[in-house]
Amino acid sequence: MIAGGIEISSAPPRAAPPRRTKARRSPSAGARYFSSKRAIDEGYLVTICRWDPARVRREFARIRWGSHLCMPCPHCGTLDEHRWYEERGVWRCLNGACRKYFGVTTGTLFDAHQRDLRNIYIETFLWSCGAAGIPALTVRAMVGTVSYNTSFSTIQKVREGLARGHNAGLIAGVVEIDGAHASGHDAAGKRGRPLAQQRPKGQAEMDAQAQSVMDAFNRKQDQKRLTPAQRRALKAENEELRRDGLVRDPNTGAILPHNRRMVMTLRRRTGNPGDGSVWTKVGVGMAETPEVAEYLAHRHVLMPESILATDLGVAFSKLGKKFRLHTTVNHSETLVGPNGEHVNMAESFTARQDRAEAGIYLNIEPKYLHEYACETAFREDHRRVSPRLKTEKLLFWALNVGKSQYWRNYTAGENRQFEELVPKRRAVGASSGPRKRVPGQEMEIRPPR
């Protein structure tokens, strides 16, 4: 219709489109922490760079002894205000029977070092900021260290402090124990192939996975009906495999690769919703066997006073009888049992360890897997601690566990000759192979991955 030269539509006016409503998810406790100011130390790295050598030395003395004026002599243990020599940067013991000189790193993992203390502090600070870890090559690039082996050995000494300091002592309460496969991955054979999680599984793959679960269940039932003679024969067969450097998975019965290891995790719950775990202990074994689980439980847990939470693995059925209570969850059916049974804290550690191994350190050598597991345990326990406090804790253990047992003279070609396993160490060769030195060139040493 046209009225006064203006076209007027007879159609009804269109309704305004409905406003889109966004589904808002409440952030988790971890997300709220990392979004807050408590997660950072404003300007702290800039502050470290401005410290003079005396200020750095006082900071190391405060972390190690609690004071830079009064400290115990590392040689004789005399506690006094020892004489300070500014020109040499050392103290001298006032005990007349001792009278020895000592520095802030005497008798520590950094004993007889030739590095600037500020560089050690900065490398430790940067390394502590990673969620799952930071490679030594990246730390070297950020700090500007000339030699890669220098940065690598410094970080490995910090890991040794965690293995000998943080991964010690007893825990009690509700303790979760679980194991996870580590190392032994064929990275070269997977290159150029799509990952399993990037494509949907076919019906044949789903049937094979279901059949493997049923086979594992039937194998467990068959082992319960073995005669004493059959049990002795199976034990003798497993002992023969162990002498050959192989091990059988007790849950599936399959023979594991020679470089496959099992990282066992023991985590104590806080009891406060949202706080997760408060303390973590780790150990590395050849497989998730009852011997490995019982050894770690006796070493790290006050069993009569604690509650054990595990899955239905064969390694925990006998161990659970030594605790006040043993709760289990069937992972083939659910992640949380009908009454709240779970081992999610241990699974959280496993996820961080897998992320470090697959995405950062790339195929960790089994010989040094224990130290890397201790690093993951530290990052899990201090996931809501600022980098400055984490640095102080790392340096505290590095300065108070004694001299290095694994990494002294590493850059000179000396590598440790054993692997830290549970229940006992295993003798292995050096990582770098035979020593080779060409006149005028550095020694050819392949750093552990």
N, C-alpha and C positions, 0 to 999 in steps of 0.2 A: 504494500500500500504506500502511495506517495501523497504526502500532505505538506503543502507550502514549499514544494521543490525538494523536500527531504524524504528519503526512502525510510520507511519505518517497517521493521520486521515484525511479523505476527508470531514468530516462534517464541516460546517461553525463554527467559534468560537462563544461561547455563549456571549450574551450581558450582561454587568454588571447590577445587579439588581438595580432598582431605589431606590434612597435614601428616607428614610422615613422622612417626614416633620411633626414636632410636632406643633399642634395648640397651640399657646401661647395666654393665656388670660391676658389681662391687669389687674393688681391687683386693688382692690377697694381702696377707700380712707382709710377705716379702716385697711385693710391689710397693706397698705404702712406705716401707723402710727405705728402699732405694730411691724413692721420689722425695724423701725428706732430706733436710740438711745434715742429719746425723750420719748419713752414708758417705759424706765427703769431709775432707780436711781442707778448708779453703786456703789456697796459697801455700800449702805445706811444702810442695816440691820446690817452689821458689824460695821458701825460707831455708830449706836445706842447702841450696846452692849458695846462699849468702853466708853460711857458717864458715868461720875460720878454723884452722886445724885444732886449736885449743878447744873451741866449742864442740867440735865433732868428738874429740877425745872425752870431754866431760859427759856427752850424751851416751857414749859407749860405757863409760864407768857407771853412770846412773842405771843403765839397763842391766849391767852385770852385777854390781854390788849395791845399788841403791844410793850411792854417794860417790863423789869424786874427791872427797877429803879423807874419809876413814874407810879403809877396806882391808880384807885379809890378804896376807901375802900368799901368792899362789904356790910358793916353794915350801914354806913351813907352816902356814896357816895363822900367823900372828896377826891379830886384829889391832890396828893402830893407825895413827895419822903419819904415814911413812913419809920420808923426805922426798921432795919432788925436785927433779933436775930439768929445768926448762930447756936448756940447750940440747939435751938428749931426748926429751920427751918421755922419760921413764921415771919410776919411783925406785927407791932403795929401801929395803927392809931395815927396820930399826932394831930387830932382834940381833944381839951381838953374835949369836951362834949361826946366823944365816947371812945377813948383810948382802943379799943378792939383789940384782936389779930385775925389775919386771915392768912390763907394759900392760895396756888394757886388754890385749889379746894373748898374753902369755898363758899357756896351758889350755887354750881353747881350740875350736876347730880351725881358727885362723892363725894358729901359732906359726911363727916364723914366716909370715906372709910378707910380701914386698909391694903391696897395693896401698893406695890412698884410702883411708877409712871412709872418707866421704863417698867415694865411688862404690864401696861395698854397701854403704847405707842406701844410696840411691838405687842400686841394682836390686836390693832386697825390697825396697819400697815399690818399685815398678813391678817386680815379680809378684808381689802380694795382691796387686789390683786385679789379676785375672780371675774370672769366675771359675774356670776349669783348668787354668794354667797358662803360662806364657813360655814359649821356647827360648832357650838361651841365645839363639841366633837373633831373635827380636830384641832381647834385652841388650845384647852387644851393640846392635844398630842404634838403639836409643841412647845408650850411655857413651858410645864411641870407643869401646875397649878395642885395642889393637888385635889381640889374640882371641879367637873363639874359645880355645881351651881354658883361658883364664876365666871368662864369664861362666862357662859350663861347670868348671870345678868349683867356683864360688857358689853357684846355685845348688850343686850336688852336696856341698857341705851343709847348706841350709836344710836340704832334705835329710841328711844324716842326723842333724839336730832334731828334726821331727821324729825320725825313726827311734832315736834313743831317748828323747825327752817327752814328746807329746804322746807317743804310742807306748806308754808305760803306765803302770799303776792298775788299780782295781776299780770296777764300777759295780753298782748295785741298784736294784729297782726293777722296772720292767725292761728287760734286755731283749732286743731283737737280734737274731743270728740268721744269716743267709749267705749263700755263696753265689759267685757269678764267674763265668768263663772269661778269661783274658789272655791276650797274646795268642800266638799260633794262627794268626789270620793270614790267608794267602792273598795279599794285596795285588800281586802281579797278575794272578789268575783272574781277577775281577775287573781289570781295566778294560774299558771298551764295551762292557756289558751293562745292561740296565739293572738297577737295583731292584730287589724283590718288592720293596715297598712303593716303588714308582709305577708298578703295573698291577692290575688285578690278578689274583691267583686263579688258575684254572681249576676245573673240577678234579683233575688228576692230582694236582698238588694238594688240594684240600683233603682228598681221600688219603693221600700218603701221610699227611700230617696227623689226621685222625687215627690212622692205623699205627703210627709210631707211638701215639699216646696209649693206645690199647696194648701194644706190645710191651711197653714199659710197665703198665699195670699188671699184665699177666706174668711178666718176669718177676716182679716183686712177690706175687702170690706163689709162684713156683719155688722161690727161694725160701719161703716159710715152710714148705713141705719137704725140704731136703733132709736126708738122713745124715747122721754124724759123719759117716764116711764120705758122703758127697760134699759136705761142708769143708772137711779137711782137704779134699782134692781141689776144691775151688780156691781155698786159701793158698795152697801150694802153687796153683797156677798163677794167682795174682802176685805171689812173691817172685816167681820166675819172670813175670812181665816187668816187675819193678826193678829187678837186677839188670834187665835189658834197657832200662830207661823209659819204659812205657807204663801206663796205668790204665785201669778199666774204670769207666764211669759207673758208680754203684747204682745210679738211678736208671740208666738206659742199657748198661752192659756193653756199650761200645768202647773200643780201645781209642783213647784220645791221642792226638798228635804229640810228638815228643816235645814240642815247645809250647804246648797248651798248659795253662796254669789256672788255678781256682783261687780267686780273691775272696777270703772269708771276712765278713763284716760283723762286728758286734756293736750295737748302738743302744744307748740308754735313752729312754723317752723322758721328756721333762715333766709330763703330766699336765701341762698348761695347753689348752687348745690354741693352735696356731704357732706354737713355739718349736714344734718338732723335736729333734734330738738335741741333747746337751753334751754328749761325749761319745767318741767313736774310737774303737780299737780295730785293727786289721791284722791279717796274717795271710800268707800265701802258701798254698799247698798244691800238690799234684792233682788232687781231686777232692770232691766233697765227701769225704769218708768219715766214719765215726771217730777214728783216731785223731784226725785233724780237728774236728769240732770239739772233742773232749779236751784236747791239749790247750786250745785257745780259751775254752771256758774255765779250765783250772788256772790258767795264767792271768786272766783279766777279769773274772767275774766272781763275786761273793755268792756262790750258788745257793747255799741254804736259805739266804735271806732274800733271794731275787725270784722274779717270775720270768719264765722263758717264753718267747713268742717266735715261732718258726712256721715254715710250710710243712708239707708232708714228706720231706726228704728222708731217706733211710738213715742219714747221719745223725738225726736228732731224736729218734724214738727212745733210744737207751739213755741219752743224755738228759732228756726231760724228766726222768724219774728222780734226778738229784736236785731239782728245784722245788720251790714251794708249790708252783703251779706251772703247767705246760699248756699253752694255748696254741692251736694250729689252725691254718687256713689252707683250703684245697685250691691251689692256683689254677688247676685245670677247669674249675667251675666258676670261681669268683675271685675278686681281689680282696674283698672284705667279707668275713664270715657273718653268720646271722646274729652273733652277739658282739660284733665289733672286732673280731680277731683279724689282725693284719700284720704285715711286715713292711709297711710302706716307707718307713724311715730307712731301712736297709735297701729298699728298691731305689730310693732317692740317691743314696750313695752310688749304687750301681750305674744309674743314669749319668751321674757326673763323671764317674770313672770311664764309662764308655765314650762320653763326649771328649774327654781328654785324650784317650787312646786313639780314637778314630779321626778326630778333627784337629788336634793340636800336636801331639807328640808322635803320632803315626807309627804304629807297630813297636810298642815298647819292648825292649829286650828283656826276656824272662829273668836274666841275671839281676837286673835293677828294678824289677816290677814292685818289690816290697817298698822301696823308697817312694816310688810314684804313687802307690796306694796310700802311704802315710801322708803325702801331700794332699791327695783328694780328701782324706779324713779331716785334715786341718781346714781346708776350704769349706767343707760341709759344716764343721763345728763353728766356724767364724764367718759364716755367710752374711751375718748382720752386724759386723764389726767394721769400723772405719779403717782405711788403709794404714793410717798412722799407728793405731793400736795393734793391728796385725803385724806391722813391721817390728814393733817393739817386742811382741811375743816371739816372732821368728828369731830375732837376734838374741833374746834371752836364752832360748834353748841352745842356740849355736854357741853362746859364750859360757854355758854352764854344764855341758855334758863331757868336758874333757877334750883331749886332743883327738884329731880325726883318726879313725881306725880304717877307713876305706879310701880316702882321697888324698892322703899325704903323698907328695912326689908323683902325682898323677901325670903332670905335664912332662915328667922325666921318663915316662914309660912304665911306671909301676901301677898295675891293676890288681885288684883283689881277686883271689883265686877260689871264691866260693859263692854260692847263691843262698840267700836267706830264705829258707823253706821251713815249713812246719810238718812234722815235729822236730826235724833236725836239718842242719845245713847240708848242702850238696856241693861237692867239689866240682868246679868248672874251670875252664881255661881262661886266659886273658882275652879281653875283647879285641885288642889291637893286633893279636897274632904275634909272630916273632918280631923282635926288635930289629929295625933297619935304620942305619944312620949313614948318610952320605956326607962327606966333608963339605962344609959350607952350607948345608941345608938343614932344615928342622927335621926332627924325627917324625916318621910317618905313623901317625896314631889315628885310628878311626874312633871317633867319640861314640859312646853308646847312644842309641836312639832314645 
